[in-house]
Amino acid sequence: MGRHDNRLSMKMRRRKSQKKLKARLKRKSAEKRAVKAPAATAKTRASKKAAPKE
């Protein structure tokens, strides 16, 4: 790498890709939780509503 070379070093490429990977994983897990949460609450609400009727 020369004096005025502004290309990313291998270390910085690795760090950037790791950051992107972690962000992607975090986003996917958050989406999964968002999908799971309403379904779970809907089931608990339904069971609570069904219990007093019986």
Residue frames relative to the residue before (quaternion, step in Angstrom):
aa qw qx qy qz dx dy dz
M 1.0000 0.0000 0.0000 0.0000 0.00 0.00 0.00
G 0.3499 -0.7738 0.4996 0.1709 3.54 -0.73 1.11
R 0.7494 -0.4221 0.2868 0.4219 3.51 -1.34 0.08
H 0.7897 0.2494 -0.1316 0.5449 3.60 0.91 -0.90
D 0.3925 0.7245 -0.4769 0.3058 3.57 1.18 0.49
N 0.1049 -0.8355 0.5381 0.0376 3.60 -0.45 1.15
R 0.3598 0.7140 -0.5203 0.3001 3.57 1.18 0.40
L 0.5549 -0.6167 0.4372 0.3472 3.55 -1.13 0.55
S 0.4381 -0.6619 0.5399 0.2801 3.54 -1.06 0.77
M 0.6789 -0.4745 0.3620 0.4277 3.56 -1.28 0.29
K 0.6299 0.5502 -0.3256 0.4411 3.56 1.02 -0.86
M 0.6944 0.4684 -0.2817 0.4680 3.59 0.87 -0.93
R 0.6039 0.5367 -0.3596 0.4669 3.60 1.07 -0.67
R 0.6487 0.5221 -0.3089 0.4595 3.55 0.96 -0.92
R 0.6686 0.5054 -0.2991 0.4563 3.57 0.90 -0.92
K 0.6605 0.5075 -0.3104 0.4580 3.58 0.95 -0.88
S 0.6810 0.4835 -0.3011 0.4603 3.56 0.88 -0.92
Q 0.6201 0.5354 -0.3388 0.4627 3.59 1.06 -0.72
K 0.6404 0.5288 -0.3114 0.4618 3.56 1.01 -0.86
K 0.6613 0.4986 -0.2993 0.4738 3.57 0.96 -0.89
L 0.6387 0.5337 -0.3210 0.4518 3.56 0.98 -0.87
K 0.6811 0.4872 -0.2899 0.4634 3.58 0.86 -0.95
A 0.6315 0.5258 -0.3269 0.4668 3.58 1.04 -0.78
R 0.6475 0.5208 -0.3104 0.4617 3.56 1.00 -0.88
L 0.6638 0.5008 -0.3021 0.4661 3.59 0.91 -0.89
K 0.6438 0.5286 -0.3113 0.4574 3.55 0.99 -0.89
R 0.6604 0.5080 -0.2990 0.4652 3.57 0.95 -0.92
K 0.6658 0.5032 -0.3102 0.4553 3.59 0.93 -0.87
S 0.6618 0.4936 -0.3176 0.4664 3.59 0.95 -0.82
A 0.6244 0.5297 -0.3353 0.4660 3.58 1.07 -0.71
E 0.6418 0.5148 -0.3221 0.4683 3.58 1.01 -0.79
K 0.6358 0.5268 -0.3285 0.4587 3.58 0.98 -0.83
R 0.6574 0.5046 -0.3073 0.4677 3.57 0.96 -0.91
A 0.6440 0.5240 -0.3231 0.4541 3.59 0.98 -0.81
V 0.6619 0.4875 -0.3021 0.4826 3.58 1.04 -0.74
K 0.6768 0.5016 -0.2925 0.4524 3.58 0.94 -0.88
A 0.6492 0.5833 -0.3261 0.3633 3.58 0.82 -1.00
P 0.7012 0.4461 -0.3094 0.4621 3.67 0.67 -0.90
A 0.6324 0.5291 -0.3393 0.4528 3.59 0.99 -0.77
A 0.6676 0.4995 -0.3016 0.4625 3.58 0.91 -0.88
T 0.6748 0.4796 -0.3050 0.4707 3.59 0.90 -0.84
A 0.6200 0.5386 -0.3457 0.4538 3.57 1.05 -0.71
K 0.6512 0.5105 -0.3163 0.4639 3.58 0.98 -0.82
T 0.6754 0.4816 -0.3106 0.4642 3.59 0.88 -0.88
R 0.6340 0.5207 -0.3349 0.4635 3.58 0.99 -0.77
A 0.6569 0.5167 -0.3131 0.4509 3.56 0.92 -0.91
S 0.6716 0.4869 -0.3094 0.4650 3.57 0.92 -0.87
K 0.6412 0.5162 -0.3301 0.4621 3.61 1.00 -0.71
K 0.6607 0.4965 -0.3057 0.4727 3.57 1.00 -0.80
A 0.6630 0.5155 -0.2993 0.4529 3.56 1.02 -0.85
A 0.6212 0.5870 -0.3433 0.3894 3.61 1.01 -0.78
P 0.7089 0.4481 -0.3109 0.4473 3.70 0.71 -0.83
K 0.6107 0.5714 -0.3543 0.4185 3.60 1.08 -0.63
E 0.6984 0.5005 -0.2809 0.4275 3.58 0.99 -0.81
